Amino acid sequence: MNTASPQVLFVTGSRSDFATIRQIFLRLRDQKNIHPHLFITGPHTVKITGETYREIVKAGIPITSMHKITGKDLAYDFSTELQAVHRCLQKKRYAAVILTGDRPEMLAAAMAALFANIPVIHIHGGDVTFGMIDDGIRHAITKIASIHFPATALSASRIRRM
């Protein structure tokens, strides 16, 4: 491992967002000029949702840091995730934090990166789920992010209008 190469932190909280970033993470891991790290939190760590972080471990993907949540109190879990990501970001100087979608743990990571002055790369910004809390979270992450990878041309258009 070349520690002089840029290090990026992927944050994953659920099986669905990990499915989106898995191949990107693995391809970057195989490169010599970039070093990806993985931070796990959210439903991945909750027993009632299957503790899906075990699937990542079983696949042999190294976990840099993990923060378990209660899964019972959204505001409390958000605040502890913000603190946990903040601590993780203090340990290494990351070139970027890579986030997917619209879950609260992603907003906590975006806020921690913002406070640490680390660029956020947001995958799937600009999407819409009418009447859901997801829209507010996703749009907040989009506003914080420096680099965007929307899923559709319509999503990209929404990001440009923000």
Disulfide bonds with the S-S distance in Angstrom:
none
